[in-house]
Amino acid sequence: MPAERLVAEMVPPPRFDSVRFDTYDPDPAQPSQSQAVTVLAGFAAGLGGAHASGAGKRRWFAKKPAAPSAPRGVYLDGGYGVGKTHLLASLWHATPAEPALKAFGTFVELTNLVGALGFQETVRTLGGHRLLCIDEFELDDPGDTVLVSSLLSRLVEQGVALAATSNTLPGKLGEGRFAAADFLREIQGLSAHFRPLRIDGQDYRHRGLPEAPSPFSDEQVAKSAYATEGASLDDFPGLLDHLARVHPSRYGALTDGITAVCLTDVGPVPDQSTALRLVVLADRLYDREIPVLASGAPFDELFSEEMLNGGYRKKYFRAISRLTALARDAKPLVSQ
């Protein structure tokens, strides 16, 4: 994909295109959810003035603006399914700035942007923005830690406000995945940019809803795929093999024009690398509201006990939650 498309697509995905603070349904038993709406609405209102670096344009010999004394960002921390992405997208919509001066993307999409444009060009491109929203903020390797720490520091210097979501507090990023202690300075630098905002609660995707449908037969899945215009039909092992040959930055583009994903012979993923690629695909399908119809094993059996107890467990639980929601969306396809 051309770099221009990567920049132009840094907006809330279709599932979150119409969300707003007043469409968020806080759990009455979890006051932190209502509090988050109040804090974020105030944060958005505070971004209505002039860009902190002046006119938003760089001059070669201009003095750099002083770094803000207080964190110029908010960090939504909570379990999967508490509505963090909904709130992050609502913040993007509520910020009084032209869409071209606001950017929204996942952590993976941000690192992919740096790979496509280069570090300095990414700083130049995003440096005039009013707000950068980063969904699913996760540090999986030391290279990403140093890269993102440097990038966000440069953007904050230029007056860009930050907002991020994650299942892990800023100071705990990278734990269980690599030798985080060796990169403590970078991690602490990242943490300094954010005010943590805890959001408690249960997974809203399954709050008060019926159980997810059991997997269907291969015949039902194939018949439904051929009866649904724009549906794809793949055997699960073949799909996993294909994902290994496509860069994760292109998984969203794989879904262009797809109305439903139909999979046969779903089973446990064989290794961690494959599992992490599947997580990215699940996120892109969920963002684009593409239902998933499947035969074989249920989605809660995709990842081994070792994976669900390891450093990436929160990613895997999020993927199970999202795929289960998409399986529920796909159930009506079988009756066509």
C-alpha positions in Angstrom: 0.0 0.0 0.0 1.3 3.5 -0.7 2.3 5.6 2.2 -0.4 8.2 1.3 -3.1 5.6 2.0 -1.6 4.7 5.4 -1.8 8.4 6.4 -5.3 9.0 5.0 -6.6 5.9 6.7 -5.6 7.1 10.2 -9.2 7.8 11.2 -11.5 5.7 13.4 -12.5 2.5 11.6 -16.0 1.8 10.4 -17.2 0.2 13.7 -16.3 3.4 15.5 -17.1 6.0 12.9 -20.4 7.1 14.5 -19.6 6.6 18.2 -19.7 9.5 20.5 -19.5 10.1 24.3 -23.2 10.1 24.5 -23.5 6.7 22.8 -21.2 5.1 25.4 -23.2 2.9 27.8 -21.4 3.0 31.1 -22.0 0.2 33.5 -23.8 1.7 36.6 -21.8 -0.7 38.8 -18.5 0.7 37.5 -18.3 4.4 38.3 -14.9 4.6 36.6 -16.6 4.3 33.3 -18.7 7.4 33.8 -15.7 9.3 35.2 -13.7 8.4 32.1 -16.4 10.1 29.9 -16.2 13.3 32.0 -12.4 13.4 32.0 -12.1 12.7 28.2 -14.8 15.3 27.3 -12.9 17.9 29.3 -9.6 16.8 27.6 -11.2 17.2 24.2 -12.5 20.6 25.0 -9.1 21.7 26.1 -7.7 20.9 22.7 -9.8 23.6 21.0 -7.2 26.4 21.2 -4.2 27.1 19.0 -1.7 24.4 18.3 0.8 24.3 21.2 3.7 24.9 18.9 2.2 27.9 17.3 1.1 27.8 13.7 1.8 24.1 13.4 4.6 24.7 10.9 8.3 24.0 11.5 11.0 26.6 10.9 14.5 25.2 10.6 16.0 27.4 13.3 13.0 28.1 15.5 13.5 27.4 19.1 11.8 24.2 20.2 8.7 24.7 22.4 9.4 23.7 26.0 8.1 20.3 26.9 4.9 20.6 29.0 5.3 20.3 32.7 2.3 18.0 33.1 1.5 14.9 30.9 0.1 16.0 27.6 -1.9 12.8 27.1 -4.4 10.4 28.6 -3.9 6.7 28.8 -7.0 4.5 29.1 -6.1 1.3 31.0 -8.5 -1.5 31.5 -9.5 -5.0 30.6 -10.7 -6.0 27.2 -14.3 -5.2 26.4 -14.8 -2.2 28.7 -15.2 0.2 25.8 -11.8 1.8 25.6 -11.7 2.0 21.8 -15.2 3.5 21.8 -14.0 6.2 24.2 -10.8 6.8 22.2 -12.8 7.2 19.0 -15.3 9.5 20.8 -12.4 11.7 21.9 -11.2 11.9 18.3 -14.6 13.0 17.1 -15.1 15.5 20.0 -11.7 17.2 19.5 -12.5 20.5 17.7 -10.0 20.2 14.8 -10.2 19.3 11.2 -9.9 15.6 10.5 -6.6 16.2 8.7 -5.2 17.5 12.0 -6.2 14.4 14.0 -4.8 10.9 13.6 -6.2 7.6 14.9 -4.6 4.3 14.5 -3.5 1.1 16.3 0.0 0.8 17.7 0.8 -1.6 14.9 -0.4 0.9 12.3 1.7 3.7 13.9 4.9 1.6 13.7 4.0 0.6 10.1 3.7 4.3 9.3 7.2 4.9 10.5 8.4 2.0 8.4 6.7 3.4 5.3 7.6 7.1 5.7 10.8 6.9 7.8 11.2 8.5 11.2 11.8 12.1 10.3 9.0 12.2 7.7 6.6 10.7 10.3 7.6 13.4 12.8 7.0 16.0 10.1 3.7 14.5 9.0 2.2 14.2 12.5 4.0 17.1 14.1 1.4 19.6 13.0 -1.5 17.5 14.3 -3.7 18.5 17.3 -4.2 15.0 18.5 -2.8 11.5 18.0 -4.9 8.6 19.2 -3.1 5.2 19.6 -5.3 2.1 20.1 -4.0 -1.1 21.6 -0.7 0.3 22.8 1.5 -2.7 23.3 5.3 -3.1 23.3 6.3 -6.5 22.0 10.0 -5.9 21.4 12.9 -3.6 22.3 13.0 -2.0 18.9 9.4 -0.8 19.2 10.1 0.5 22.6 13.0 2.8 21.5 11.2 3.8 18.3 7.9 4.8 19.9 9.6 6.5 22.9 11.6 8.7 20.5 8.6 9.4 18.2 6.2 10.4 21.0 8.8 12.6 22.7 9.4 14.5 19.4 5.6 14.9 18.8 5.0 16.1 22.4 7.8 18.7 21.9 5.8 20.0 18.9 2.6 20.3 20.9 0.8 17.1 19.8 -1.7 15.8 22.4 -1.7 12.1 22.9 -4.3 9.5 23.9 -3.9 5.8 24.0 -5.6 2.6 25.1 -4.0 -0.6 26.5 -4.6 -3.5 28.8 -1.3 -2.6 30.6 -0.3 0.4 32.6 2.4 2.6 31.0 5.0 1.6 33.5 4.3 -2.1 32.9 4.6 -2.2 29.1 6.8 -5.0 27.8 6.6 -7.1 31.0 6.6 -10.8 30.2 7.5 -10.2 26.6 11.2 -9.1 26.6 13.8 -7.9 29.1 11.8 -4.8 30.0 14.2 -3.9 32.8 16.9 -3.2 30.2 14.7 -0.6 28.6 13.4 1.0 31.7 14.5 4.5 30.7 12.5 4.4 27.5 9.5 2.9 29.2 9.5 5.5 31.9 9.9 8.1 29.3 6.7 6.9 27.6 4.9 6.8 30.9 5.7 10.4 31.6 3.7 11.5 28.6 0.4 10.1 29.9 -2.0 10.5 32.7 -3.4 7.0 33.4 -7.2 6.7 33.5 -8.4 3.4 34.8 -11.6 1.9 33.4 -13.0 -1.1 35.3 -15.7 -3.5 34.2 -16.7 -6.6 32.4 -16.6 -7.4 28.7 -19.5 -5.4 27.3 -19.5 -7.5 24.1 -21.1 -10.3 26.1 -22.9 -8.4 28.8 -26.5 -9.7 28.9 -26.2 -11.4 25.4 -26.9 -15.0 24.6 -24.0 -17.5 24.3 -22.0 -17.4 21.1 -23.3 -19.9 18.5 -21.6 -23.3 18.4 -19.4 -23.9 15.3 -21.4 -24.9 12.2 -20.6 -27.8 9.9 -18.3 -27.5 6.9 -21.3 -27.9 4.6 -23.3 -25.1 6.3 -20.3 -22.7 6.2 -19.7 -23.4 2.5 -23.3 -23.1 1.5 -23.6 -19.8 3.4 -20.5 -18.5 1.8 -21.8 -19.1 -1.7 -25.2 -17.6 -0.8 -23.7 -14.4 0.6 -22.5 -11.9 -1.9 -19.0 -10.7 -1.2 -18.2 -13.5 1.3 -14.8 -15.2 1.4 -14.4 -19.0 2.0 -11.1 -20.4 3.3 -9.9 -23.4 5.2 -8.4 -22.2 8.5 -4.9 -23.8 8.1 -4.6 -22.3 4.6 -5.5 -18.9 5.9 -2.9 -19.1 8.6 -0.3 -20.1 6.0 -1.3 -17.1 3.9 -1.1 -14.6 6.8 2.6 -15.7 7.3 3.4 -14.4 3.8 1.6 -11.0 4.2 2.8 -8.1 6.3 0.4 -7.4 9.2 0.1 -3.8 7.9 -1.8 -5.2 5.0 -4.3 -7.3 6.9 -6.9 -4.5 6.7 -6.5 -4.2 2.9 -7.1 -8.0 2.7 -10.6 -7.3 3.8 -11.4 -4.7 1.2 -14.8 -5.7 -0.4 -15.4 -8.6 1.9 -18.8 -8.8 3.5 -18.3 -11.9 5.6 -15.4 -14.3 6.4 -16.3 -18.0 6.2 -13.8 -20.5 7.7 -13.8 -24.3 7.7 -11.7 -26.6 9.9 -10.9 -24.0 12.6 -8.5 -25.4 15.2 -5.9 -24.4 17.8 -3.1 -22.3 16.4 0.3 -24.1 16.3 2.7 -21.5 17.7 2.9 -18.0 19.1 4.0 -16.2 15.9 0.9 -17.6 14.2 -1.3 -16.6 17.1 -0.1 -13.0 17.1 -0.8 -12.7 13.4 -4.3 -14.1 14.0 -4.8 -11.4 16.7 -4.1 -8.7 14.2 -6.5 -10.1 11.7 -9.2 -10.4 14.3 -8.7 -6.8 15.2 -9.1 -5.7 11.6 -12.2 -7.8 11.1 -13.7 -6.4 14.2 -12.9 -2.8 13.3 -14.6 -3.3 9.9 -17.6 -5.1 11.4 -17.1 -8.2 9.2 -18.9 -11.3 10.6 -17.1 -14.5 10.9 -18.8 -17.9 10.2 -16.8 -20.9 11.2 -16.7 -24.7 11.5 -14.4 -26.8 13.6 -13.3 -25.8 17.1 -14.9 -22.8 19.0 -12.9 -19.6 19.2 -12.2 -20.0 22.9 -10.1 -23.1 22.0 -7.8 -21.3 19.5 -5.0 -20.5 22.0 -3.3 -23.0 24.3 -3.2 -22.7 28.1 0.5 -21.8 27.8 -0.4 -18.9 25.5 -3.3 -17.7 27.7 -1.0 -17.6 30.7 1.9 -15.9 29.0 3.0 -12.4 28.3 0.5 -12.0 25.4 -2.5 -13.3 27.2 -4.5 -10.0 27.1 -4.1 -9.9 23.3 -5.4 -13.5 23.1 -8.4 -12.9 25.3 -9.3 -9.7 23.3 -9.1 -11.7 20.1 -11.4 -14.4 21.5 -13.9 -11.8 22.7 -13.9 -10.0 19.3 -14.1 -13.2 17.2 -16.9 -14.5 19.4 -18.9 -11.2 18.9 -18.3 -11.5 15.1 -19.5 -15.2 15.2 -22.7 -14.0 16.8 -23.1 -11.4 14.0 -22.6 -14.2 11.4 -25.3 -16.5 12.7 -28.1 -15.1 10.5 -26.1 -16.0 7.4 -26.8 -19.7 8.0 -30.5 -19.2 7.6 -30.2 -17.5 4.1 
